[in-house]
C-alpha cells in the first residue's frame, strides 16, 4: 500500500508555525516534532547567521578511485517491506540512520559482462587493439533547490511519486562536487577525454539550479546551494549542506545534454504554469525549511527569492553557452533553441551526435519530432555516413522512454509530428555506422539490443542517476579490437568521499531512501552494470 510522505509535515501560517499530522504510536517522532514547534516559536525573531569565511579547497583525492570492477558496495540493511517509517520525517530518518539503514558494505568487484548483438561470441582480440576514447557519462544529477515554494514534496510516496522528495536532495550539490573530485582523480591516473552529460542536470529548470550546476562543473571559489533565508543549520563553516564550498571543477571538457528536468518544473510541468509560484512566498505542495531542526517539509509562507525564476529552454541554453567553452552550445544551437549538435573525437573515426528529446509540452517522456529529424538528425547521420564516421548517439531519453508529447496529468494532447519508437529505431537502423545510443532518464543501469526489422542492429546503454542510489557514473571506453569488431566497455564508478563528510552524509541518506522502501535501487541487473558490448566494425 502506498504510504505518503505527507506525514509529519510542518505547516507555516502567517505569523506562526505549527506541526500537523504526526504519526501516532511513534514516541520518537512525537518528541522530535514537538521540538520543531518549540524551536520555531523561539526563532521567530532570529538573528541572521554571521558571514562565513571563504571556503577552503578539499585536498585532492589520493590515488586512482577504484571502478566497480575492483570493488562494489551494497546496502547492509534489507529493504523494509512494507515501508513502516518515512524518511521525509526528520525523527524517523534519524532513527533509521541510527539503526544502520544508511550503511553500505563492501563486496568483490564485478567483471565486465561480455555481450554481442546476436549472442555469438566475438572472435579473439587482434594483435593491435586500439583504444579510441575514454570518457565519463554523468547522468541525472538533478540539482534541486529543495527550499523552493514550487516543490511538491508532500506528494512523495513509494512507487511512481518516489522522486517528489529525496532525503539526500539538500546534499546533491556536495554529491556532484564529490563526483567531480572523483572524475579528476581518475583523469590524473587514467586520462579521460571529456565528460558527457546525460541530461536532467537541474531538477526544476530554476535559474539558481542551473547556476549551481555550471559552477560546480566549471569550478568556482564559492558555491552556495541555498535560497531564500541564509540558512546555517550547524553553526560554523563547511559543516552542513547549506554552507558555501569550494568547487575545484572538472579537469576535462564537459558537454551538455538536455533532459526533461532541465526545461520542465520537476521534470513534468511547463515552466509557465509554475513560474509565479517559484518566485513567490507561499508553498502549497511542500518544501523544506532548513531553519527548523531536521529541515522538515512544510507548507505555507516561505522567504521568496528571485533567483528561483524558472527558465525556458532557450534561456537554459543561453546560460550554459555563457560559461566555460559553451559546452557544445554555440550560436547555431541557441538560434535553433534546442541542444542538437555534434562533435568528433580527435584522431579517431568517432563522432558524437547529441539529441534534444525534452518535451516542453510537459510530462517525463521524451519526444522526437519529424521536423527535428528533417532539419538536423537525418542530415547529421547522412553526413557521418558520407564521411565514414562511427556514430555514438546520445540523448536524455532512450527509445523506451520516447512518447508523443502528450501528458494526461495536464490534459496535454499529442504533439503534431512526434515520431513513434518504431519509426525512430528504423531511422537509426538505416545507418550501419551507428554503434551506440547512450542515455539516462530511467535512473537505472540498463543494456538493450535494438534490432529494427530489416535494419542494422545497435546498442542502447543507459546510465543510472547521480541523484539517487547507487550515485554512479559510467566510465566508457571504445576500442577497435583489430578483429573486425568494436568493443564498448562501460564500468560504473562510485564517487569518493575522502575528507568530505557532507557528501558522505548525502550518500547515507540516499541509502535510507532505498532501504526504507520509498526509493528505488538503480543498479539494474548485474549484467547491465559493467559491460563489454561488441558490434561489427563499420566499413
DAZIHU-V447483 format. One record per backbone hydrogen bond with DSSP energy under -0.5 kcal/mol. CO is the residue of the C=O (numbers start at 1). NH is the residue of the N-H. E is the energy in kcal/mol with one decimal. If there is no record, write none. Layout:
CO_NH_E / CO_NH_E
This chain:
2_4_-0.6 / 4_7_-0.7 / 6_9_-0.8 / 9_20_-2.2 / 10_12_-0.5 / 10_299_-1.3 / 11_13_-0.5 / 11_18_-2.0 / 13_16_-2.6 / 16_13_-2.3 / 18_11_-2.8 / 20_9_-0.6 / 21_8_-1.8 / 23_26_-0.8 / 26_30_-2.4 / 27_31_-2.7 / 28_32_-2.3 / 29_33_-2.8 / 30_34_-2.3 / 31_35_-2.0 / 32_36_-1.6 / 33_37_-1.9 / 34_38_-2.2 / 35_39_-2.5 / 36_40_-2.4 / 37_41_-2.3 / 38_42_-2.4 / 39_43_-1.2 / 41_44_-0.9 / 43_46_-1.6 / 61_63_-0.6 / 66_494_-0.5 / 67_70_-1.9 / 67_71_-1.5 / 68_110_-2.7 / 70_109_-0.8 / 72_107_-2.6 / 74_105_-2.8 / 85_87_-0.6 / 86_89_-2.0 / 88_90_-0.6 / 89_92_-0.6 / 89_93_-2.3 / 90_94_-2.2 / 91_95_-1.8 / 92_96_-2.2 / 93_97_-2.7 / 94_98_-2.2 / 95_99_-1.3 / 96_101_-2.5 / 97_100_-1.5 / 100_103_-1.5 / 103_76_-2.6 / 105_74_-1.7 / 107_72_-2.0 / 109_111_-0.6 / 112_114_-0.7 / 113_532_-2.2 / 115_534_-2.7 / 116_119_-0.8 / 126_129_-0.6 / 130_132_-0.6 / 130_480_-2.7 / 133_478_-2.0 / 134_193_-3.5 / 135_476_-3.1 / 136_138_-0.6 / 136_196_-3.1 / 137_139_-0.6 / 137_474_-2.1 / 138_198_-2.0 / 139_466_-2.2 / 140_467_-2.2 / 143_203_-2.0 / 144_146_-1.4 / 145_148_-1.8 / 146_288_-2.2 / 148_151_-1.5 / 149_284_-0.5 / 149_285_-0.5 / 152_155_-1.6 / 153_156_-1.6 / 156_5_-3.2 / 159_162_-1.9 / 161_157_-0.7 / 161_164_-1.7 / 166_169_-1.7 / 168_171_-1.9 / 169_172_-0.9 / 171_175_-2.0 / 172_176_-2.7 / 173_177_-2.3 / 174_178_-2.2 / 175_179_-2.1 / 176_180_-2.3 / 177_181_-2.3 / 178_182_-2.1 / 178_496_-0.5 / 179_183_-2.7 / 180_184_-2.6 / 181_185_-2.1 / 182_186_-2.3 / 183_187_-2.5 / 184_188_-2.3 / 185_189_-1.3 / 186_190_-4.1 / 193_253_-0.5 / 194_136_-1.8 / 195_197_-0.6 / 195_255_-2.3 / 196_138_-2.3 / 199_140_-2.0 / 200_142_-2.7 / 201_143_-2.1 / 205_311_-2.8 / 206_210_-2.1 / 207_211_-2.1 / 208_212_-2.7 / 209_213_-2.3 / 210_214_-2.4 / 211_215_-2.3 / 212_216_-2.3 / 213_217_-2.0 / 214_218_-2.9 / 215_219_-2.2 / 217_250_-2.8 / 220_247_-2.7 / 223_245_-2.2 / 224_226_-1.8 / 229_231_-1.2 / 230_49_-0.6 / 233_235_-0.6 / 240_243_-1.8 / 245_223_-2.2 / 246_248_-0.6 / 247_220_-2.0 / 253_195_-2.4 / 255_197_-2.3 / 258_357_-0.6 / 258_396_-0.6 / 259_262_-1.0 / 259_263_-0.6 / 260_263_-0.9 / 260_264_-1.4 / 261_205_-1.1 / 263_271_-0.6 / 264_267_-1.7 / 265_268_-2.2 / 265_269_-2.1 / 268_363_-2.5 / 269_265_-3.1 / 270_273_-1.7 / 271_274_-1.3 / 271_275_-1.0 / 274_278_-2.1 / 275_279_-1.2 / 277_280_-1.2 / 281_302_-2.0 / 282_284_-0.5 / 283_300_-2.9 / 285_154_-2.8 / 286_153_-2.1 / 287_298_-3.8 / 288_290_-0.6 / 289_292_-1.3 / 292_295_-2.3 / 296_289_-2.0 / 297_10_-2.5 / 298_287_-2.5 / 299_12_-4.9 / 300_283_-3.1 / 302_304_-0.6 / 305_308_-1.8 / 306_309_-1.6 / 307_208_-1.9 / 309_207_-2.4 / 312_316_-2.4 / 313_317_-2.4 / 314_318_-2.2 / 315_319_-1.8 / 316_320_-2.2 / 317_321_-2.8 / 318_322_-1.1 / 320_323_-1.5 / 323_326_-2.4 / 326_329_-2.1 / 327_256_-2.7 / 328_330_-0.7 / 330_334_-2.3 / 331_335_-2.4 / 332_336_-2.2 / 333_337_-2.2 / 333_338_-0.8 / 338_340_-1.6 / 339_341_-0.6 / 341_354_-3.2 / 343_352_-3.1 / 344_346_-0.7 / 345_348_-1.4 / 349_390_-2.9 / 350_345_-2.1 / 351_353_-0.5 / 351_392_-2.5 / 352_343_-2.1 / 352_354_-0.6 / 353_394_-2.2 / 354_341_-1.3 / 355_357_-0.7 / 357_367_-2.5 / 358_360_-0.7 / 359_362_-1.8 / 366_403_-3.4 / 368_419_-2.8 / 369_373_-2.0 / 370_374_-2.7 / 371_375_-2.5 / 372_376_-2.4 / 372_377_-2.2 / 373_378_-2.7 / 373_379_-0.6 / 376_380_-2.5 / 377_381_-2.5 / 378_382_-3.0 / 379_383_-2.5 / 380_384_-2.3 / 381_385_-2.3 / 382_386_-2.5 / 383_387_-2.2 / 384_389_-3.1 / 385_388_-1.2 / 389_391_-0.5 / 390_351_-2.6 / 391_393_-0.5 / 391_435_-2.8 / 391_436_-1.1 / 392_353_-2.4 / 393_438_-3.1 / 394_355_-2.7 / 396_440_-2.1 / 398_401_-1.7 / 399_402_-1.6 / 401_366_-2.8 / 404_415_-3.2 / 407_410_-1.2 / 407_411_-0.6 / 407_412_-2.1 / 408_411_-0.8 / 412_407_-2.0 / 415_418_-1.8 / 417_370_-2.9 / 420_424_-2.2 / 421_425_-2.8 / 422_426_-2.4 / 423_427_-2.0 / 424_428_-2.4 / 425_429_-2.6 / 426_430_-0.6 / 427_430_-1.2 / 428_431_-1.9 / 429_456_-3.4 / 430_432_-0.5 / 431_434_-1.5 / 433_391_-3.0 / 433_435_-0.6 / 435_459_-1.5 / 436_393_-2.9 / 436_438_-0.5 / 437_461_-2.4 / 438_395_-2.0 / 439_463_-1.9 / 440_442_-1.9 / 446_462_-2.8 / 448_450_-0.5 / 448_460_-2.5 / 449_451_-0.6 / 450_458_-2.2 / 452_455_-2.3 / 458_450_-2.7 / 459_437_-2.3 / 460_448_-2.5 / 461_439_-2.5 / 462_446_-2.0 / 465_471_-0.7 / 465_472_-0.6 / 468_471_-3.1 / 469_522_-1.5 / 471_495_-0.8 / 473_493_-2.4 / 474_137_-3.0 / 474_476_-0.6 / 475_491_-2.3 / 476_135_-2.5 / 477_479_-0.5 / 477_489_-2.8 / 478_132_-3.0 / 478_133_-1.1 / 479_481_-0.8 / 479_487_-2.3 / 480_130_-2.9 / 481_126_-2.9 / 484_537_-2.9 / 485_481_-2.0 / 486_535_-1.9 / 487_479_-2.7 / 487_489_-0.7 / 488_490_-0.5 / 488_533_-2.9 / 489_477_-2.8 / 490_531_-2.6 / 491_475_-3.1 / 492_68_-2.6 / 493_473_-1.9 / 497_500_-2.3 / 500_504_-1.8 / 501_505_-2.2 / 502_506_-2.0 / 503_507_-1.8 / 504_508_-2.0 / 505_509_-2.2 / 506_510_-1.9 / 507_511_-2.3 / 508_512_-1.9 / 509_513_-1.8 / 510_514_-1.2 / 511_515_-2.9 / 512_516_-2.6 / 513_518_-0.8 / 513_519_-4.0 / 514_517_-1.5 / 515_80_-3.1 / 518_159_-0.7 / 520_522_-0.6 / 521_524_-0.5 / 522_445_-1.9 / 525_528_-2.4 / 525_529_-0.5 / 526_529_-1.1 / 526_530_-0.7 / 529_531_-0.6 / 530_113_-2.6 / 531_490_-2.4 / 532_115_-2.2 / 532_534_-0.5 / 533_488_-2.8 / 534_117_-0.6 / 535_486_-3.2
